[in-house]
Amino acid sequence: MEILNTPTAPQASSAQAENARTQISADFETFLVMLTAQMKNQDPLNPLDSQDFATQLATFSGVEQQVKTNDLLESLQSKLTSSQLGEMASWVGMEARMAVPQNFDGESIEILPNPPIVADQTELVIWNSAGVEVQRLNIPVSDEAYYWDGTGANGSVVPEGAYSFGVIAYNNGEVIDESVPEVFVEIKEIRNLENDTLVAVDGGELYPTDLVRGLRPVSSTADQ
């Protein structure tokens, strides 16, 4: 089974917006130079038609207004992002519920499989950070949390590091669902990156805030 790639810091939209703004500014400056040159060098015996001149001035005004609007929107976005950072400050030190890889440090990892109610068998698949499958387990068909203690197929504990999880649900031997289960990861920081608000979790990974499905105080699963 292939796990869907975990969304990373969203930079494409910000980069596209900046490129568009740069292009508009360049077009604006080019238009201004061309219009000025046209006015200076027009034929005195055949001057620029007043209607054409009005049309060009309207175009000039439209381009100028678009540049100013983009600047205003960028300023508003920056203020909104700063406000979000303040509002989310309380998230730091909490555990976020997200469908992302989890860092194994010797303590059990709480996994929330949540298979379909029609499933009669559920399988948990674990991959290491290199994408290599390290274990495949039959787990209860239940929405209750499952605690993976890191014990590998040979009975030894797997090395510390980041692990990804997948859940395969069956009915009468047929695969009916494949999903990425949610886990709890500790939030270390709320960060702004190119006007996007991100959560930095234990291990240093950055994720969009819209991946967070729940929050709770940090708890230990070592006794599970």
C-alpha positions, 0 to 999 in steps of 0.5 A, a space after each residue: 500500500 502506498 501512503 499519500 504524501 504528507 502535505 508540506 509547507 505550502 510555498 507554491 501559492 506565495 511564490 506565484 503571487 510574488 511572481 504575478 506582482 513582479 510581472 504587474 510592476 514590470 508591465 506598469 513601468 514599461 507602459 509608463 515609459 512607452 506612453 511618455 515616449 509616445 507623447 514626446 515623439 508624436 507627429 505634430 501634423 498627426 497628433 495622437 487621437 484624443 480617444 486613443 489617448 483617453 483609452 491609454 490613460 484608462 489602461 494606465 490607471 487600471 494597471 496602477 490600481 491593480 498594483 496598489 490593490 496587490 500591495 494592499 492585499 499583501 499588507 492585509 495578509 501580513 496583518 492577518 498572519 500576525 494575528 493568527 500567530 498570536 491566537 495560536 500561541 496557546 497551541 505550543 506545548 500541546 499535542 496535535 492530532 494529525 495524519 502525519 508520521 510520528 517520531 519514535 523515541 522508545 515510548 509507545 506511539 498512540 495510533 487512531 486507526 478508525 476503520 470502516 464499521 463494515 470491516 472484519 479485519 484491520 491491518 497496520 503497516 509501518 514504514 521507516 523514514 526511508 519508506 521501507 516497510 518494517 512491520 505489518 500487524 493485525 490490530 483490533 477492528 475498533 475506533 479505540 487507540 492502538 499503541 505501537 511499542 516499536 517491537 519489530 517482527 523479530 521481537 527487537 525494538 526498532 531504531 529511534 526515528 520517524 515512522 509512517 503508518 497506514 491502515 488497510 481494512 478488509 471485508 471477507 478478504 477484500 480490501 475495502 479501505 486504505 487510510 493514513 491513521 491519525 497520531 498525536 505529535 507535540 507542537 513546538 512552535 507556531 511559525 510564519 513562512 511566506 505568509 503561511 501559518 505552520 506548526 513545527 512539531 517534535 522532530 522539526 517537521 513543518 505542517 499546515 495548520 489545517 492538518 490539525 484535527 484536535 488538540 490536547 495537553 501533552 501526555 505520556 504513553 510509556 505505560 501503555 
